[in-house]
């Protein structure tokens, strides 16, 4: 076993040297000749170790993203021949795999439209737009696939993997896909020409999406299968029903994992809540939180997520898997520095609130962060409150009467 581990460590170091050579623009043929043995015997586990080392060396996700497709294309044959146990079609991971296959069929439909205009693309772009716009708009429905990874799969992998940092790169690529799709739709909705901008964005989108499917199928999913317990997969399966199953028939939900609320409510300490301002049962407390017209997430003094409510129309998805997760891992790498700054200022006593307002799906959303302190003023955590303020922003007069009729 020790010899196997030593060989693996040596192989990862060689793969690291190869990837650094690619990043530094060295001759690919020469690099391939030097590191051929390491490349031919590498596994998905090695790929994760390689990328984790890069990130811990200070190489940013942005730099890694720039060359990752080039590196994986060299590793493709070795990764493709790796044998792993494929999941049942209706399991959590099986559904993710089927969603990828369904997405590829949607992309093939787009390719068929493009082929039908071959030779007259630019001149017929106005007509092409009317055919392509609904197809690209439909691709927005694939977003839950990425959300299930970010909010369900990733938290379990972070608890199980020592080298989980590559997940931050994947999350960043999710955002790139979302941003590029949004750009394509904006071009197709525009009455102006935009042909060249469309082709540039289209190439980037296909590159990102097919690359993401490849990374999931060849690296993340095989290693996840070999490292997570049956209990973890069952829990993820149960939580996945809070999201859509894009482009596939949803599986039949079977009872298995215990829901978070049920697990908490069975604890004697959670049977009631008593304070100087009132007394409520556990059920009443949970109902009150879940009926508030706001999204609430509480992060403790150790920067771990401890609670979130289930408001009726929650606009930022949350799953029980994030409970206990480091808050830094709940955000894509591009915005982590903002979260770290807010918490640092709260912890140091320099600030007590931070306010943001964004426009999302045609609505104005207020996102507020509050420092939570005890009676002695000690920092005990951070409360994030999100609220749809579209109607509030539109207010311009009083309303004193009940107008139900």
KEBA-738094 format. One record per residue (C-alpha): residue number from 1; z, y, x. Coordinates in nm, 4 decimals. Example, Ala and Ser with C-alpha at 12.3 -4.5 7.8 and 13.67 -1.06 7.14 Angstrom:
<nodes>
(1,(0.7800,-0.4500,1.2300))
(2,(0.7140,-0.1060,1.3670))
</nodes>
This chain:
<nodes>
(1,(0.0000,0.0000,0.0000))
(2,(0.0944,0.2429,0.2810))
(3,(-0.2431,0.1788,0.4475))
(4,(-0.4181,0.2570,0.1179))
(5,(-0.2213,0.5827,0.0810))
(6,(-0.2925,0.6819,0.4409))
(7,(-0.6638,0.6131,0.3932))
(8,(-0.6580,0.8194,0.0763))
(9,(-0.4865,1.1117,0.2469))
(10,(-0.7348,1.0964,0.5314))
(11,(-1.0245,1.0812,0.2859))
(12,(-0.8983,1.3832,0.0921))
(13,(-0.8633,1.5817,0.4150))
(14,(-1.2227,1.4965,0.5041))
(15,(-1.3404,1.5917,0.1564))
(16,(-1.1513,1.9184,0.1956))
(17,(-1.3348,1.9877,0.5224))
(18,(-1.6640,1.9060,0.3484))
(19,(-1.5929,2.1437,0.0588))
(20,(-1.4884,2.4222,0.2966))
(21,(-1.8146,2.3696,0.4838))
(22,(-2.0062,2.4107,0.1555))
(23,(-1.8130,2.7296,0.0750))
(24,(-1.8842,2.8679,0.4219))
(25,(-2.2572,2.8038,0.3883))
(26,(-2.2870,2.5304,0.6511))
(27,(-2.5870,2.2988,0.6570))
(28,(-2.5497,2.0502,0.3686))
(29,(-2.7408,1.7725,0.5436))
(30,(-2.5188,1.7915,0.8482))
(31,(-2.2054,1.7942,0.6309))
(32,(-2.3269,1.4917,0.4367))
(33,(-2.3899,1.3011,0.7589))
(34,(-2.0446,1.3843,0.8944))
(35,(-1.8470,1.3003,0.5799))
(36,(-2.0636,1.0284,0.4231))
(37,(-1.7949,0.7551,0.4277))
(38,(-1.5364,0.9748,0.2582))
(39,(-1.7873,1.0841,-0.0076))
(40,(-1.9064,0.7296,-0.0806))
(41,(-1.5531,0.5948,-0.1329))
(42,(-1.3941,0.8866,-0.3186))
(43,(-1.2342,0.8533,-0.6645))
(44,(-1.1499,1.0968,-0.9485))
(45,(-0.7931,1.1005,-0.8112))
(46,(-0.9302,1.2254,-0.4786))
(47,(-1.1222,1.5026,-0.6523))
(48,(-0.8046,1.6301,-0.8174))
(49,(-0.6117,1.6098,-0.4895))
(50,(-0.8891,1.7984,-0.3133))
(51,(-0.8944,2.0825,-0.5637))
(52,(-0.5157,2.0980,-0.5772))
(53,(-0.5049,2.1407,-0.1994))
(54,(-0.7629,2.4185,-0.2201))
(55,(-0.5556,2.6092,-0.4755))
(56,(-0.2315,2.5633,-0.2799))
(57,(-0.4126,2.6987,0.0286))
(58,(-0.4715,3.0211,-0.1651))
(59,(-0.8349,2.9634,-0.2606))
(60,(-0.8663,3.1257,-0.6032))
(61,(-1.0119,2.9597,-0.9146))
(62,(-1.2941,3.2160,-0.9031))
(63,(-1.3968,3.1008,-0.5538))
(64,(-1.3670,2.7337,-0.6479))
(65,(-1.5766,2.7857,-0.9618))
(66,(-1.8552,2.9397,-0.7567))
(67,(-1.9247,2.6167,-0.5657))
(68,(-1.7664,2.3448,-0.7787))
(69,(-2.0916,2.2298,-0.9408))
(70,(-2.2579,2.2021,-0.6011))
(71,(-1.9671,1.9958,-0.4693))
(72,(-1.9489,1.7681,-0.7749))
(73,(-2.3250,1.7075,-0.7651))
(74,(-2.2750,1.5587,-0.4174))
(75,(-1.9806,1.3509,-0.5402))
(76,(-2.1525,1.2490,-0.8654))
(77,(-2.2618,0.8950,-0.7722))
(78,(-1.9186,0.8017,-0.6406))
(79,(-1.7423,0.9464,-0.9452))
(80,(-1.9881,0.7875,-1.1878))
(81,(-1.9388,0.4352,-1.0504))
(82,(-1.5592,0.4567,-1.0824))
(83,(-1.4424,0.1955,-1.3352))
(84,(-1.1790,0.2981,-1.5884))
(85,(-1.0613,0.1688,-1.9243))
(86,(-1.2421,0.3571,-2.2013))
(87,(-1.0207,0.4498,-2.4987))
(88,(-1.0585,0.3395,-2.8606))
(89,(-1.3065,0.5660,-3.0481))
(90,(-1.0438,0.7035,-3.2904))
(91,(-0.7717,0.7630,-3.0306))
(92,(-0.6925,1.1141,-2.9095))
(93,(-0.9041,1.0748,-2.5969))
(94,(-1.1676,0.8754,-2.7831))
(95,(-1.2163,1.1674,-3.0221))
(96,(-1.2552,1.4106,-2.7321))
(97,(-1.5238,1.1861,-2.5842))
(98,(-1.7030,1.1585,-2.9187))
(99,(-1.6876,1.5359,-2.9597))
(100,(-1.8637,1.5717,-2.6250))
(101,(-2.1383,1.3354,-2.7374))
(102,(-2.1784,1.5280,-3.0617))
(103,(-2.1970,1.8546,-2.8694))
(104,(-2.4737,1.7159,-2.6510))
(105,(-2.6739,1.6372,-2.9655))
(106,(-2.6324,1.9985,-3.0803))
(107,(-2.7560,2.1181,-2.7429))
(108,(-3.0575,1.8873,-2.7682))
(109,(-3.1450,2.0525,-3.0996))
(110,(-3.1453,2.3902,-2.9274))
(111,(-3.3680,2.2516,-2.6537))
(112,(-3.6104,2.1265,-2.9216))
(113,(-3.6420,2.4775,-3.0629))
(114,(-3.7079,2.6188,-2.7169))
(115,(-3.9714,2.3502,-2.6481))
(116,(-4.1487,2.4302,-2.9757))
(117,(-4.2080,2.7839,-2.8456))
(118,(-4.3202,2.6715,-2.4994))
(119,(-4.5841,2.9018,-2.3551))
(120,(-4.5186,3.1832,-2.5990))
(121,(-4.1429,3.2283,-2.5670))
(122,(-4.1225,3.5974,-2.4864))
(123,(-4.3909,3.6991,-2.7383))
(124,(-4.2260,3.4964,-3.0164))
(125,(-3.8650,3.5803,-2.9327))
(126,(-3.8116,3.7616,-3.2633))
(127,(-3.9009,3.4443,-3.4546))
(128,(-3.7067,3.2277,-3.2127))
(129,(-3.3942,3.4346,-3.2761))
(130,(-3.3868,3.3452,-3.6446))
(131,(-3.3926,2.9737,-3.5593))
(132,(-3.1494,2.9870,-3.2695))
(133,(-2.8828,3.2193,-3.4098))
(134,(-2.7363,2.9728,-3.6653))
(135,(-2.7392,2.6942,-3.4057))
(136,(-2.5463,2.8989,-3.1495))
(137,(-2.3134,3.0349,-3.4177))
(138,(-2.2351,2.6739,-3.5113))
(139,(-2.1309,2.6046,-3.1520))
(140,(-1.8290,2.8305,-3.2095))
(141,(-1.6862,2.5405,-3.4083))
(142,(-1.6449,2.3461,-3.0835))
(143,(-1.3581,2.5727,-2.9737))
(144,(-1.0856,2.3328,-3.1052))
(145,(-1.2020,2.0777,-2.8460))
(146,(-1.0926,2.3129,-2.5679))
(147,(-0.7775,2.4182,-2.7539))
(148,(-0.6686,2.0548,-2.7852))
(149,(-0.7019,2.0204,-2.4104))
(150,(-0.5144,2.3436,-2.3358))
(151,(-0.2321,2.2987,-2.5880))
(152,(-0.1914,1.9199,-2.6077))
(153,(-0.3468,1.7327,-2.3143))
(154,(-0.2705,1.9797,-2.0338))
(155,(0.1083,2.0018,-2.1034))
(156,(0.1413,1.6229,-2.0790))
(157,(-0.0671,1.6127,-1.7608))
(158,(0.1461,1.8889,-1.6052))
(159,(0.4563,1.6775,-1.6631))
(160,(0.2938,1.3664,-1.5150))
(161,(0.0759,1.4964,-1.2298))
(162,(0.1948,1.6475,-0.9044))
(163,(-0.1536,1.7869,-0.8459))
(164,(-0.2036,1.9540,-1.1854))
(165,(-0.3267,2.2911,-1.0533))
(166,(-0.6975,2.2026,-1.1064))
(167,(-0.6260,2.2298,-1.4784))
(168,(-0.6078,2.6073,-1.4306))
(169,(-0.9654,2.6058,-1.3028))
(170,(-1.0766,2.4047,-1.6059))
(171,(-0.9007,2.6499,-1.8400))
(172,(-1.0783,2.9374,-1.6656))
(173,(-1.4095,2.7581,-1.7224))
(174,(-1.3218,2.7244,-2.0925))
(175,(-1.2979,3.1019,-2.1061))
(176,(-1.6304,3.1370,-1.9251))
(177,(-1.7942,2.9122,-2.1862))
(178,(-1.6418,3.1113,-2.4724))
(179,(-1.7453,3.4431,-2.3186))
(180,(-2.1026,3.3287,-2.2469))
(181,(-2.1498,3.1915,-2.5998))
(182,(-2.0255,3.5212,-2.7417))
(183,(-2.2802,3.7037,-2.5237))
(184,(-2.5671,3.4817,-2.6417))
(185,(-2.4798,3.5357,-3.0081))
(186,(-2.4622,3.9117,-2.9536))
(187,(-2.8117,3.9062,-2.7981))
(188,(-2.9536,3.6986,-3.0841))
(189,(-2.7973,3.9310,-3.3421))
(190,(-2.9446,4.2358,-3.1731))
(191,(-3.2652,4.3773,-3.3236))
(192,(-3.3913,4.4757,-2.9795))
(193,(-3.5831,4.2374,-2.7547))
(194,(-3.3287,4.1017,-2.5027))
(195,(-3.5472,3.8081,-2.3940))
(196,(-3.4593,3.8191,-2.0259))
(197,(-3.0880,3.8684,-2.0968))
(198,(-3.1003,3.5727,-2.3355))
(199,(-3.2642,3.3413,-2.0836))
(200,(-3.0123,3.4338,-1.8159))
(201,(-2.7167,3.3751,-2.0500))
(202,(-2.8721,3.0561,-2.1884))
(203,(-2.9069,2.9057,-1.8415))
(204,(-2.5484,2.9966,-1.7611))
(205,(-2.4204,2.8497,-2.0892))
(206,(-2.5992,2.5167,-2.0454))
(207,(-2.4811,2.5012,-1.6847))
(208,(-2.1186,2.5607,-1.7899))
(209,(-2.1119,2.3297,-2.0912))
(210,(-2.2839,2.0310,-1.9305))
(211,(-2.0686,2.0851,-1.6223))
(212,(-1.7539,2.0812,-1.8361))
(213,(-1.8545,1.7563,-2.0066))
(214,(-1.9149,1.6054,-1.6637))
(215,(-1.5748,1.7153,-1.5308))
(216,(-1.3989,1.5728,-1.8343))
(217,(-1.5831,1.2409,-1.8386))
(218,(-1.5844,1.1793,-1.4627))
(219,(-1.2523,1.3250,-1.3478))
(220,(-0.9887,1.4441,-1.5966))
(221,(-1.0182,1.1719,-1.8605))
(222,(-1.0252,0.8717,-1.6226))
(223,(-0.7186,0.9936,-1.4317))
(224,(-0.5378,1.0851,-1.7546))
(225,(-0.5982,0.7325,-1.8860))
(226,(-0.4415,0.5817,-1.5741))
(227,(-0.1395,0.8110,-1.5530))
(228,(-0.0089,0.8827,-1.9045))
(229,(0.2072,0.6458,-2.1099))
(230,(0.1194,0.4935,-2.4455))
(231,(0.3957,0.7059,-2.6003))
(232,(0.2354,1.0221,-2.4646))
(233,(-0.1061,0.9264,-2.6042))
(234,(0.0507,0.8510,-2.9415))
(235,(0.2239,1.1905,-2.9477))
(236,(-0.0997,1.3687,-2.8547))
(237,(-0.2840,1.1784,-3.1264))
(238,(-0.0343,1.2960,-3.3908))
(239,(-0.0485,1.6574,-3.2733))
(240,(-0.4289,1.6644,-3.2671))
(241,(-0.4452,1.6690,-3.6478))
(242,(-0.3372,2.0316,-3.6442))
(243,(-0.6841,2.1098,-3.5072))
(244,(-1.0379,2.0474,-3.6251))
(245,(-1.2494,1.7614,-3.4896))
(246,(-1.5744,1.9469,-3.4148))
(247,(-1.9000,1.7730,-3.5091))
(248,(-1.7378,1.4315,-3.5695))
(249,(-1.5722,1.2512,-3.8588))
(250,(-1.1932,1.2928,-3.8222))
(251,(-1.0003,0.9706,-3.7625))
(252,(-0.7590,0.8382,-4.0218))
(253,(-0.4129,0.9637,-3.9405))
(254,(-0.1667,0.6831,-3.8783))
(255,(0.2047,0.7382,-3.8399))
(256,(0.3384,0.6819,-3.4925))
(257,(0.5001,0.9535,-3.2872))
(258,(0.8029,1.1317,-3.4299))
(259,(0.7309,1.4931,-3.5157))
(260,(0.9243,1.7522,-3.3206))
(261,(1.1001,1.8886,-3.6304))
(262,(1.2164,1.5421,-3.7338))
(263,(1.3506,1.4709,-3.3862))
(264,(1.5432,1.7962,-3.3806))
(265,(1.6730,1.7712,-3.7360))
(266,(1.8226,1.4269,-3.6667))
(267,(2.0552,1.5806,-3.4100))
(268,(2.4078,1.6559,-3.5401))
(269,(2.4021,1.9908,-3.3613))
(270,(2.0975,2.0948,-3.5603))
(271,(2.2295,2.0254,-3.9130))
(272,(2.3294,2.3852,-3.9744))
(273,(2.3462,2.7412,-3.8473))
(274,(2.6545,2.9603,-3.8832))
(275,(2.7064,3.3170,-3.7619))
(276,(2.8930,3.6309,-3.8685))
(277,(2.5832,3.7374,-4.0638))
(278,(2.5407,3.4201,-4.2655))
(279,(2.5179,3.0453,-4.2938))
(280,(2.1993,2.8423,-4.3370))
(281,(2.1001,2.4800,-4.3196))
(282,(1.8564,2.3650,-4.0518))
(283,(1.5862,2.3293,-4.3175))
(284,(1.6429,2.6851,-4.4423))
(285,(1.6253,2.8273,-4.0897))
(286,(1.2979,2.6475,-4.0205))
(287,(1.1483,2.7497,-4.3561))
(288,(1.2464,3.1117,-4.2953))
(289,(1.0834,3.1156,-3.9516))
(290,(0.7685,2.9471,-4.0810))
(291,(0.7318,3.1884,-4.3743))
(292,(0.7484,3.5002,-4.1606))
(293,(0.4032,3.6697,-4.1520))
(294,(0.4109,3.6684,-3.7723))
(295,(0.3584,3.4245,-3.4846))
(296,(0.6781,3.3785,-3.2834))
(297,(0.7177,3.2081,-2.9479))
(298,(1.0458,3.2067,-2.7527))
(299,(1.0569,3.1550,-2.3748))
(300,(1.3988,3.1041,-2.2138))
(301,(1.5465,3.2587,-1.8983))
(302,(1.3912,2.9772,-1.6909))
(303,(1.0411,3.0723,-1.8143))
(304,(1.0096,2.7589,-2.0260))
(305,(0.8758,2.7605,-2.3816))
(306,(1.1605,2.6619,-2.6145))
(307,(1.0387,2.7354,-2.9682))
(308,(0.7460,2.8513,-3.1781))
(309,(0.7168,2.8898,-3.5520))
(310,(0.4418,2.7530,-3.7750))
(311,(0.3313,3.0586,-3.9701))
(312,(0.0737,2.9942,-4.2400))
(313,(-0.2202,3.1576,-4.0625))
(314,(-0.1239,3.1339,-3.6959))
(315,(-0.4039,3.2916,-3.4912))
(316,(-0.2837,3.1696,-3.1501))
(317,(-0.2671,2.7877,-3.1709))
(318,(0.0485,2.6149,-3.0509))
(319,(0.1353,2.2444,-3.0308))
(320,(0.4713,2.0683,-2.9798))
(321,(0.3429,1.9577,-2.6389))
(322,(0.4059,2.3081,-2.5020))
(323,(0.7835,2.2907,-2.5657))
(324,(0.9433,2.2754,-2.2207))
(325,(0.6230,2.3942,-2.0547))
(326,(0.6305,2.6687,-1.7922))
(327,(0.4980,2.9794,-1.9647))
(328,(0.2640,3.0469,-1.6697))
(329,(0.0809,2.7257,-1.7532))
(330,(0.0234,2.8437,-2.1114))
(331,(-0.2314,3.1054,-2.0035))
(332,(-0.5658,3.1007,-1.8228))
(333,(-0.5440,3.2035,-1.4549))
(334,(-0.7135,3.5387,-1.5196))
(335,(-0.4201,3.6591,-1.7337))
(336,(-0.1235,3.4842,-1.5684))
(337,(-0.0468,3.7895,-1.3531))
(338,(0.0136,3.9964,-1.6686))
(339,(0.2619,3.7406,-1.8031))
(340,(0.4386,3.7240,-1.4671))
(341,(0.4647,4.1032,-1.4494))
(342,(0.6119,4.1315,-1.8002))
(343,(0.8750,3.8641,-1.7369))
(344,(0.9598,4.0088,-1.3944))
(345,(1.0149,4.3562,-1.5407))
(346,(1.2232,4.2102,-1.8251))
(347,(1.4343,4.0014,-1.5885))
(348,(1.4954,4.2977,-1.3548))
(349,(1.6008,4.5159,-1.6461))
(350,(1.3198,4.7663,-1.5934))
(351,(1.1553,4.7098,-1.9311))
(352,(1.2495,4.5787,-2.2743))
(353,(0.9146,4.5686,-2.4535))
(354,(0.5428,4.5312,-2.3855))
(355,(0.2787,4.6033,-2.6510))
(356,(-0.0856,4.5003,-2.6832))
(357,(-0.3452,4.5327,-2.9585))
(358,(-0.6666,4.3326,-2.9730))
(359,(-0.9508,4.2768,-3.2188))
(360,(-1.0094,3.9106,-3.2962))
(361,(-1.2387,3.7592,-3.5594))
(362,(-1.2685,4.0968,-3.7308))
(363,(-0.8923,4.1538,-3.7464))
(364,(-0.6582,4.3795,-3.5519))
(365,(-0.3786,4.1796,-3.3901))
(366,(-0.0583,4.3275,-3.2509))
(367,(0.1038,4.1279,-2.9698))
(368,(0.4530,4.2417,-2.8706))
(369,(0.6904,4.1020,-2.6106))
(370,(1.0663,4.1651,-2.6311))
(371,(1.3266,4.1027,-2.3633))
(372,(1.6104,3.8940,-2.5086))
(373,(1.9538,3.9813,-2.3647))
(374,(2.3045,3.8616,-2.4491))
(375,(2.6030,4.0877,-2.5237))
(376,(2.6663,4.1351,-2.1498))
(377,(2.3060,4.2472,-2.0992))
(378,(2.2016,3.9354,-1.9116))
(379,(1.8394,3.8315,-1.9475))
(380,(1.8152,3.5219,-2.1678))
(381,(1.4446,3.5038,-2.2332))
(382,(1.1367,3.6606,-2.3846))
(383,(1.0237,3.6713,-2.7480))
(384,(0.6506,3.6992,-2.8186))
(385,(0.5588,3.8252,-3.1651))
(386,(0.1989,3.8375,-3.2889))
(387,(0.1008,3.9991,-3.6174))
(388,(-0.2168,4.0688,-3.8118))
(389,(-0.1945,4.4466,-3.8648))
(390,(-0.5396,4.4981,-4.0186))
(391,(-0.3976,4.6059,-4.3575))
(392,(-0.1231,4.8100,-4.1947))
(393,(-0.3734,5.0049,-3.9847))
(394,(-0.5748,5.0795,-4.3003))
(395,(-0.2759,5.2310,-4.4859))
(396,(-0.3107,5.5981,-4.5741))
(397,(-0.0718,5.6413,-4.8685))
(398,(0.2453,5.5096,-5.0281))
(399,(0.2841,5.2103,-5.2573))
(400,(0.6000,5.2202,-5.4664))
(401,(0.4995,5.0171,-5.7727))
(402,(0.4464,4.6463,-5.8242))
(403,(0.0755,4.5900,-5.8972))
(404,(0.0513,4.2158,-5.9631))
(405,(-0.1401,4.2676,-6.2877))
</nodes>
